[in-house]
Amino acid sequence: MSTEEIQYLEHLINNLLRAKETLNYSYNICKNIGIKNQYSQEEKDRLESLSSKFARLTDLILKQTIKTIIKLDLEEPPETMRDTINLAEKKGLISTALKFIEIRKMRNKIAHEYVEEDDLLSIYQFVLIETPLLFDSVDRIEAYCKKFEKAASTP
């Protein structure tokens, strides 16, 4: 494992931790708003910010960090995102592949679709419920990556 690969992984972990921190800030505000049938414009703005940060952290976890970990573990990269998610569960990087498949679908909905008011309510509810799962995954990834740090420091 090269020094550059370890430095890149450290960079990714730092990005994950910063993204977790900003998501946590929004999450703490929005969990006090709670799940409702209607939101004020200010509440919608807060929830929209939370949803964007949720999607961003999901991307950091799935598209960058987990793929890098798989590469550092000297494994063949999975062909599909579903295979990546399943392998991440086997490695203990995420707690449940099924939930992360749902999270990935919601991330796509947040990022790519124009949604109606009813869809926004379901997005906000989902994000409020599932955000702690992203926090757990960041913690799992950080713990898993300590083995790379130990390997790099061993002569």
N, C-alpha and C positions, 0 to 999 in steps of 0.2 A: 504494500500500500504506500503510495507516494505521499510526500509532504503536501503537495498541491491538493490531492484528494481529501486529506484530513482537514486542510484549511477550508476547502469548499464545504465540507460537511459542517465544520464549526460555523461557517457563515450561514448555512441553512438553519442550523439550530438556533443561532441568534435571531434570524428572521422569524422563525417559529415563535420564539419567546416574546419578541416584540409584538407580533400579530396577536398572540394570545392575550397579552396585556391590554392592547387596544380593544380587542373583542370583549374582554372581561369588563372593561370600563363601560362600554355600551350595554353589555348584558346586565350589569348591576342596575343601571338606570331603567332598562326595559322590563326586567322582571318585576320591578315595582309598579310598572304600568299594568302588567299582567295580560291575560288573555281575555279579550272582550269581543263583542259583536260589532262594535263601532269604536273608532278612535278619532280623537281630535287631530287637526292638521299637525300640531306640534308632536303629538304621539306618533303619528305616521312618519314624520321626519326622523324621529329617534329610531323607530323600528326599521325604517329603510336603511339607516346607517348601520344598524346591527346586522341586517341581512347582507349588506355588501361586505362587511367585515367577516361574516360567517363564510360567504362564498370565497373570499380571498384566502382565509386560513385553510379551507378545504382544498383549494388548489395547491397551496404550499405543502400541505401534508401529502396529497396524492400524486400530484404531477412532478414535484421536485424531490422532496425529502425521501419518500418511500422508494422511488425509483433509484435514487442515489444509494440508499442503503442496500438495495438488491444488487446493484453493481459492485459495491464494496464487499458484499458477501460472496462475490465471484459466481453469481448465478445468472443464468440466461434471463434477459428481460422478458417479462410476460408480454404476450401479443395484444391482450386487451386490458382495458381498465378493470373489468370484472376479475380477470386473472390476477392483476396487481393487488386488488383489494383482498382476494382470497389468500394470496401469499402473505400479505401484511397481517391478516388474522392469524395465520399459522406461526408467524414470527412473534406474535404478541404485540405488534405495533398498534393494533386497534383491537377493541374488545369484541366486535361483531361485524362480520362481513355484510350480513343482510342489512344492517342499519346503515353501514357506509355506502351501500349501493343506493339506498334511499336518499342519503345525504348528497351523493353525487348527482342524482336525478334532480333534487331540489336546487342544487348549485347551478345546474344547467338552466333550470326554470328562472332562477333569479337573474342569471347573467344574459340569457338569450331571448327571453320571451316578453312580449308586452302582455301584461296580465290585467284582468278585470278586478274590480273591487273585491269580489268574493274570493278570487285567487290570492289576492294580497293578504286577506285574513288568514287563509290556510298557510301561506308562507310564513307570516309572522308567528303563528302558533307553532309551526314545525320548528322554526329557528329558536324560539324561546325554550322549547322542550329539549331540543337536541344539542344546544350549545355546550352543555357540560360534557357531552361525549367527545367533542373536539378537544376540550381542555384535557380530558383523560388521555387522549391519543398523543397530545404533545408531551405529556409527562412520560408516557410509555416509550415514545421515540427517544426522548432525552436520556432515559435510563438505558435503553438498548444501545445507544451510541457510545456509551462509556467504554464498551469493549473495544471500540476502534481507537479511542484515546489511549487505553492501556496498551494495546498492540503497537501503536505508534511510538510510545515512550519506552518500550522494551527493545533493547539493542539486538 
